[in-house]
Amino acid sequence: MAVAVPPPAEPHALHRAHTAGTPLDDRPYEPAVGLPGAKVGLLMFVVFSAIYFAVGYQTTIGDHVVVFDALNRLTDAYLVWWNDPPKLAAIGFQFPPLTTLAFLPFAVVKPVATSLVALPLLTSMCAGAAMVWLDRTLARCEMPVLFRLPLLIAFGINPMWAFYAGNGMSEALYLAMLAFALYGFVSWYETTEPRFLIAAGFGIAVLIMSRYAFIIWAVVMALLIGVALVRRRASRVEVEGSVVAFAAPVVYALALWILFNALIVGDPFGWITDMTSTQAVNATGIDTAGSLGFDEVSRRLLELNVAVFPLAFGVVPGLVIAFLGRRNDMALWLAAFIVLGIVIMGGHALLAQNEGLLTLRDAMPMALTSLVGAAWVYRSYDGFRVVIWGVTLLLLVINLFTAWHGMKSYPFQSMEQAFTRAISTGDSQEGTSSRGGFTVGIDPEAQMANYIKGHVSAKNAILTDNAQTFGVIILNGQPQVFFDRIDKGDEKWNQVMDAPWGKVGYLLVAYNPRSGDLIQRHYPQLNAGTTPGFDVVYRTDRYILVRVAATNPKAASASGSSTTTSRTQGPTATEQGTFAPAPATTG
């Protein structure tokens, strides 16, 4: 009896309808390389974290290459625990909250926070976790351990990666979550297991809470998932379920953040519209605004591409070829993510007409995604794997030199140049200048913090704008001494600023007009010492401590009262508690 034998399946039969669990890859999933075990992952995490912490501790604590944005987030976390009274609102509602939240476990231990050890401690652990997820992703792409380790080492010792792995900035945190999200995404594509899709959605949700621009990535990912499943003729239920599984964590995270802003700040969408234009306290000023054209943006983006992620020059074409030749959707997606990151950077700079937005650190997501893309190209071409691996390693090695050169010479950065000097010379960078318009170091903050610690201890004695004087607050370690904007809200704080006489004993001011200190803006002549009723008693390179008269000198002058006029020299030691009147001094 003749038996009908079905013809062999076409390798890329996109016309066939699939049942639930539609495979996005026509090749059956048969893992040729086992995933690293928990012990291997833990060992890798410990080794990389220890190395990054050692480098970060030396450059940040020893050589004073402190990025003030990271210092600000650490101070906010410290105030959550140690302000008087402690307030969760100290996390802030203008900038993405994840970095501040991540600092909370470290800020609860006072010495860890006030010594600034928390800065390299947090980011070294995040960078170590990112290396673990990258290792698992490369293994998922069928790369054996002898091939994975050289790539991971070349990527992990990149000076850009090493700098942000130890400086306390948000980059290490969100790159760890990006590595986790991409691992979930690749794993779902390979296995079609929904748990990986949910994991990818969770990773993107956390990413958004570290950098709002990833909202665009989330939307694009959701669209790509739906389109890919429709192309494979998945059922409507599967398409909807997959998109919802991915998008649910993202929607929940955004909904909670909008709710918190509505309840606490009173503006549910203020985190989108309220953007500050002030410079960092240690900024010396660099002109980045003006007429900015497409040609100039393209040139800067090419510089960033060469300096931070030259691997993309080979990866993006390879991914596009893999998609066209093998109808490999993941290849298209990874190429799209790299290009999308470039477009977001360039578009943001063009819309804001601000060349300074094209920074080195903003190109780091493309560097990580390029490595994952290279692993996917390796996985897609069985016969060329050794060649693809060799080219990838070569480009990563070249990137060591291009990154070092970019950190030394690229104009828009966050003290990367100071990091290269600290590494190459071993010298402290305190007081030096770094490209991007920054003066390196925290001595002005430490000097003011120590002076206040020795002269002022009364509760709420010093009115200050904590958004600018955070460095002094964290190094002083006694936030109860400061009457900041978190204590009783901006409305009450502004009332005291308008009429501080008899309400506070001092003003702590960042006197650089570019810093945006609200007290400095309200009393612009404080630094010159010509404002009646205010006497500068201590000065550093960035801050002044001003003694406030007990009564308003203008009111005293109008009434002609000699008694009140005699009190305009400031509170006595008894009135203020511990402050001993002293002549103005300089730190």
MOZI-V458405 format. One record per pair of residues at least 24 apart in sequence whose C-alpha atoms are under 7 Angstrom apart, sorted by the first residue. I is the first residue (numbers start at 1). J is the second residue. If there is no record, write none. Layout:
# MOZI-V458405
<<I;J> <I;J>>
This chain:
# MOZI-V458405
<<14;232> <17;232> <17;233> <17;234> <18;233> <18;234> <19;234> <20;238> <21;192> <22;234> <23;192> <24;189> <25;190> <25;328> <29;190> <29;191> <31;142> <32;142> <33;139> <33;142> <33;143> <33;144> <34;139> <35;136> <35;139> <35;140> <36;136> <41;132> <44;132> <45;128> <45;129> <45;132> <48;128> <49;124> <49;125> <49;127> <49;128> <52;124> <52;162> <52;165> <52;166> <53;120> <53;121> <53;124> <53;166> <55;166> <56;120> <56;166> <56;167> <57;120> <59;419> <59;422> <60;167> <62;428> <63;422> <63;427> <63;428> <63;429> <63;430> <64;428> <64;429> <64;430> <64;441> <64;442> <65;418> <65;419> <65;429> <65;440> <65;441> <66;167> <66;441> <67;167> <67;414> <68;280> <70;168> <70;169> <71;471> <72;470> <73;99> <73;100> <74;100> <74;103> <75;470> <75;474> <76;100> <77;101> <77;103> <77;104> <77;107> <78;107> <78;108> <78;113> <81;108> <82;479> <83;479> <83;480> <84;480> <90;486> <93;261> <93;271> <94;271> <94;274> <95;271> <96;209> <96;210> <96;211> <96;212> <97;209> <97;210> <98;209> <98;210> <99;170> <99;210> <114;474> <114;475> <114;477> <119;166> <119;167> <119;168> <120;166> <120;167> <120;168> <122;168> <123;165> <123;166> <123;167> <123;168> <123;172> <123;173> <124;165> <124;166> <126;172> <126;173> <126;176> <127;165> <127;172> <127;176> <129;176> <130;175> <130;176> <130;179> <133;179> <133;180> <133;183> <134;179> <137;183> <138;375> <140;187> <141;375> <141;376> <141;379> <142;379> <151;393> <154;396> <154;397> <155;396> <158;400> <159;400> <159;403> <159;404> <160;403> <163;419> <170;210> <174;207> <174;210> <175;365> <177;203> <177;206> <177;207> <178;203> <178;207> <197;245> <197;246> <198;245> <198;246> <200;246> <201;246> <201;247> <201;249> <201;250> <202;249> <202;250> <204;250> <205;249> <205;250> <205;253> <222;246> <222;247> <228;329> <278;514> <278;515> <278;516> <279;514> <279;515> <280;515> <281;468> <281;515> <282;438> <282;439> <283;437> <283;438> <283;439> <284;437> <284;438> <284;439> <285;437> <286;436> <286;437> <288;354> <288;355> <288;356> <289;353> <289;354> <289;355> <290;353> <290;354> <291;353> <292;350> <292;353> <297;346> <304;360> <304;363> <306;402> <307;399> <307;402> <307;403> <307;406> <308;363> <308;364> <308;367> <308;399> <308;403> <309;366> <309;367> <310;395> <310;399> <311;370> <311;392> <311;395> <311;396> <312;370> <315;370> <315;373> <315;374> <318;377> <319;377> <322;380> <331;376> <334;373> <338;366> <338;369> <338;370> <341;366> <356;412> <358;412> <359;412> <359;413> <360;412> <360;413> <411;435> <411;436> <412;436> <444;540> <444;541> <444;542> <445;471> <445;472> <446;472> <446;475> <447;587> <448;472> <448;540> <449;473> <449;475> <449;476> <450;476> <455;578> <455;579> <455;580> <456;578> <456;579> <457;481> <457;578> <458;576> <458;577> <458;578> <460;504> <461;504> <461;505> <461;506> <462;504> <462;505> <462;506> <462;507> <462;508> <463;504> <463;506> <463;507> <463;508> <464;507> <464;508> <464;509> <465;517> <465;518> <465;519> <468;510> <468;517> <469;510> <501;548> <501;549> <501;550> <501;551> <501;552> <502;550> <502;551> <505;547> <505;548> <505;571> <505;576> <506;545> <506;546> <506;547> <506;548> <507;545> <507;546> <507;547> <508;543> <508;544> <508;545> <508;546> <509;543> <509;544> <509;545> <510;542> <510;543> <510;544> <511;542> <511;543> <511;544> <512;542> <533;568> <536;584> <537;582> <537;583> <537;584> <537;585> <538;584> <538;585> <538;586> <539;585> <539;586> <539;587> <540;586> <540;587>>
